[in-house]
Amino acid sequence: MQSQKDQFIKYLQKNGRASATILAYSKDLDQLIEYLAGAGVVDSKSITTDHLEGFKQNMKTQKYTLKSISRKLNSVKSFFKFLVADGAVEISPATSVTHPKYEVAPPRVLSPLEYRALRDACRDDARMYAIVELLLQTGLRIGELAGIQLQDISLEKSNLKVRAYESHEARRVPLNKTAKEAIESYVKERPKTKSTTLFITKTGNPFLIRNIRTAINRYFRIAGVEGAKVNDLRHTFIVEQLKAGVPIVELSHMVGHKRLSTTEKYLEFLNGNKTEPRKIKISEL
C-alpha cells in the first residue's frame, strides 16, 4: 500500500494540488496504513468497508474532532477513487463510509475597531504596516502576498499582478490609495538587495509565509485582538466589499475564488443591508 500511496501523491503533485493539501493527504494515508497494518491488512485489495469503519471509530476513540475525521475520510475516499481509476482495485470500499456531521464555524470578520487597532499597533513598522494594509485592502492569501515581486506592482495603473499560487490562477487586483501609500512607505525603507521579492528580511532574504504569519499574530496580540488569524483579514476584506456594493462576480474574481458559491457564503454577514450593485470600486477600510 505504501507504494500505491506514493503513486497517489505523485498524481496529486502532477495535477497541481496545493502543497498543504498534499501533505495532509500523505499524513492521513500514513495513519490509515499504520492502522490497517495493526489489523494485519497490507494489501489494498483486502480492505473492506468494515476496515474503514473501524478506522473511523478508532479516530473517534482517539478524540479527533469530527471535522478532522471528516477531512481524513475525504483523503481516504480520494485515495481509493484513484486506485479504482488505476485498476488496482475494482470497487472502492470507502464509498459507503459516511462523513460525521459537524457544524462549520462562520468566518471571523474583524470589526472596524479591531482592524484599526491592528493598524495602529504596527504603524511604526513600515514592512508589517504594508503587509497588513495589503491584506486588508486586497484580500490576498498570505501565500500570494509572500510571492509578490517588485515588478508585479504598478502604482501608475493602481493594480497588482497576483502570481499563480499552487492551485490558484494568476490575476490582477486593484490597489487603492491606502495600499499604494503603504507600499511606497515600505519600499523607501526596504533593505538594498538583489532579491526582487517585495517583502524581505533585514538580511535581504524573502520574508517567508510562516514568519509573516507569526509576525501578524504578534501584532494581533499587541492590538488586543483576540481569536483572530491571518486569513481573517481576507474575510474582512470580502465582507467590506460586499457592504460597499461591489458586484459579487467581480469580487469573486478579485479574491480568486474558483466558485461563485464560495463568495456568496459571505452574504449572510450583510444582515439585510445589501446595497445596489454599482461600478466596482475598492473601498478604503
N, C-alpha and C positions, 0 to 999 in steps of 0.2 A: 504493500500500500504506500510505502514511503516514496517509491519511485513514481507511482501514479500521482501522488500529491505534488511531487516536484514538477511533473509534466503539466499539471493543472496551474501551478504558479507561473510557469513559463508562458502558458496560454494567456493568463491574465496580463502579464507584462507585455506580451505581443499585442494585445488588444487595448493597450493604453490605460489600464485601470490605475487609479491613484495608488501611490506607494503605501499610504496609510491603510488603504483597503486591502492591498496585497499582504501586508504584514499581518493584519488582523486575521485574514483567511488562513494564512500559514500557521499562526499560533492556534487557531480554533481547530484546524485539522490535525495538528500535532497532538492536541488534547484528546481528540476523538481516537486517533491511532493508539495512543497510550491506554485509553480506557478499554478499547477492544482487545488489545494485547493482553491486558489483565484478565479478560474473559476468554482468552485462548483463541481469539479470532484474528488472523493475519492476512486473510485473502478477501479482497473486496467482493468476490462472488459469493462468499459465505455469509455476508452481512444481511441481516433481516430487519424488518421494521421493529421487531421486538428488541433487537440490539440497540437501535437508535432511541427507542422509547426508554430503554434502560439508561442510556447516556443522558437523556433529558432529565430523568428522575435523579440521576446522580448529581447533576448540576444543581438541582433544587436542594438536595441534601447538603451540598457544599455552600449553600446560602448565596448563590449567584442571584442577581436581580433578574426579574422577569424580562427586562429589556435586554440584558446581557445574554440570557438564554435564547431569546428570540433571534438576536444577531448571530449567535453561534450556530443556531439551526439553519439560518439562511446560508451560512458558509457551507454547511453540510449538504444542504439541498443543491446548491450551485455545483459542488464537487461531484455529486452523483449525476447531475444533469450532464456534466462534462464527460463522465465515464460512460454514460449511455450513448452520447453522441460519438464517442471514440470507439464504441463497440466493446469496451471492457466488461460491461455488464448489460444484461438485456433489459431489465426493469429497475428503476430506482426504488430502493427500499425506503427512501425519505419522503416520497410523495404524500403518503397519508399521515405523516407525523405533523401534528398541528403546532402552531406557534402559541405560546401562552399570551393571554390578553393582559395588556398593561396600559396605563394612562401616559400619554406623552405630554410632558411639561411644555407649556407655551413658551415661545422665545422671550428672553429677558430684554426689555426695552428700557433704556435709560431715560429718566425724567430730565427735563431741562436743567433742574437744579443739580443733578448728578453729572451730566456731561459738562456743565460749566465748571463744576468743582474739579473735574478731571483736567480740564484745560488749564485752570488756574494752578493746579498742582505741578504741572510740567512746563509752565510758561517760560521759566528761566533756562530750560534745557531745549535749545533750538532743534536738535535732532528728534527728541521724543515729542516735542510740540508738533513738529511737521508730520510725524508718523500718526499721532492721534488725530490731527486735523484731516489728513488724507483718508484715514479710515472712516471718520465721521462724515466727510464731505463727498466721498465717492462710493462707499460701501464695498471697497475692495476686500478680498480674502487676504489673510495675513501672508499666505504663500505668494500671492500675486504682488503684494506690496514689497516683500523681500526681494522679488525678482526685477523690480523697476531699474532700468538703466537710464543714465543721463540723457541719452539720445531718444528715449521714449517720451520725453516731456516736451510739449510745445506750448510755452507760455503765450506766444503770439496768437496761436489759434485756440488757446484755452482748452486744450484737451491732453489726454494722456493715453498712450498705447499700452494696453494691458496684454502682456505676452501670454501665450498658451501655457497653462499650468496644469500639468498632469492630464487629467481627462477633460479639462475645461478649455474652450476655444479662445483664441485671441480676440480682442475687441478694443474699441476706443471709448473712453468715458470723458465727459466734460469736466473741466476744472473751474470752479468759481473763484471769485476774488480772494476769499478767505484761504482756500487751499493754495492758490498761487503765491500769496504773500508768505505763507508758512514755508513753502518750498524755497522761495527766494532768500528768506532769512537764514534758513539752514545751509543752503549752498554757499553763502558768504563765509560761513564758519567751517564748512566741510574740510577735513584734512586733505592736503595735497597727496594724491596717489594716482597710480596708473589704472587702478580699478575704475570701471565705468558704472559700477553698481551705485545707485543713488545713496542708499543708506549704508554707511560703513562704520567700522570701529575706529578708535583713536589711532590704531596702527595701520589703518588703510585697508583692512580686510572686510569683506561683505558682512553685514550685520545679519546673523543667522536667525531663522524663524524662532527657534526655541529661546534665543536671547531676547528677541523683540517681545515675545510673549511674557517672559519673566520681567522685563522692564516695565511693560504696561501694567502687569499685575501689581508691581511695586507702587506705581502711581495711583492705582485704584485704592490701595491701602492708605497711601498718603492723603488722598482726597476724601477718605471715609466712605467710599462707595462699596457697599457690601454685596456679596453674592454675584458679582459681575465678572464676565470673562471677555476676552478679546473679541470674540465673534459677536458679542452683544452690541458692539459699535456698528457692525454691519446691520444687525436687526434694527437698530435705532435709525440708521440712515433710510432704510426701506420704508419704515413706518412714517417718518417725517416727510418723505417724498409723496407718499400716498395722501397724507393730510394736506399737502400743498397742492394736490390735484394733478400730479404728474400722471399721464396715461399709463395704465398698468402694463401694456405691451412694451412701451418704451422703457419703463422701469425694469421690467424683466430682462430685457436685452442689456440694459446698462449694468446690472449686477451679475450678469452671466448665468442666470437660471436656465437650465435646459428645458424646463417645463413651465408653462404659464401658471399651472396649478400651484406651483411652489410659491410664486409671488402672491397669488390670490389668498393664501392662508393668512397673510398679514392684514387682510381687510377687516378682520374681526377687531383689530385694535382701533379702528376708526370710531367705534361706538355710535354709528349712525351719523357721524359728522362728515360724510363724504362731500367733497367739493366737486364742482363740474369739471370735467376734463378740459385742459387748455394746452396751449403750446408748451412743449417741455421746457422747463427751466429749473435749474438746480437751486433749491432754496438754501440759504446760508443759515445753518443751525444757530 
